[in-house]
Amino acid sequence: MKSSRFFKAAMIAIVPLFPILLFLVFYYAPVERELGISQKIFYFHVPLAWNGLLAFMIVFVASIAYLRTQNIKFDILARAAAEIGVVFTVLTLATGMIWARTAWGAWWSWTDVRLVTYFLLLLLYMGYLMLGNSVEEESKRARFLSVFGIVAFLDVPLVFFSVRWWTSVTNHPVLFKSGMVLNGQMKVAFFSGLAIFTIFFIALLIVRNKIGKAQDELIAIKEEL
């Protein structure tokens, strides 16, 4: 009941919040001196990346919860989070490539450990979803996915800290560290985007989780007939 109320409130809020975010990004926040207008994609790229990693953290926690309790609701939640996480990760890579073309002069660099680990993250969770669609027996599928979800999560902290541990010619910006400096207006735009995309992510997760539960109930009814 609480999740339904949150979803309705989030959907109502999202309608004006995204136009407000566009105003903050393209009008309120000043143009960055070195990168120019291309820096504006930063306000979308980072929130997308943050919520993608958040989704995979939920997969990790829900997978552990399933193995401990054998409650199918945790498997449903994990699969819902993985699906949304994959979408956010694809969008992160897409916006990152646009950033890279302007800032580095290349769409991609296979020598950059940070890019490769993030691409590996996408492949891992695409494999997670493919595994979920290839095993029919519910309990066996849930166990396999839980183990896979826990192992795949090992790449998440590697992705997060890679921009701090490794340096390269790509010079990926690191927030709150030497590199890109955000003034007050830029911080307002950035944190607003982070909050708005997080609300949007939670709303999507609630919807996908409800759909997953409904699908599971439908399968159970068919098996009883």
Buried (B, 14 or more C-beta within 10 A) or exposed (E): EEBEEBBEEBBEBBEEBBEEBBEBBEEBBEEBEEBEEBBBBBBBBBBBBBBBBBBBBBBBBBBBBBBEEEEBBBBBBBBBBBBBBBBBBBBBBEBBBBBBEEBBEEEBBEEBBBBBBBBBBBEBBBEBBEBBEEBEEBEEBBBBBBBBBBEBBEBBEBBBEBBEEEEBEBEBBEEEEEEBEBEEEBEBBBBBBBEBBBBBBBBBBBBBBBEBBEEBEEEEEEEEE
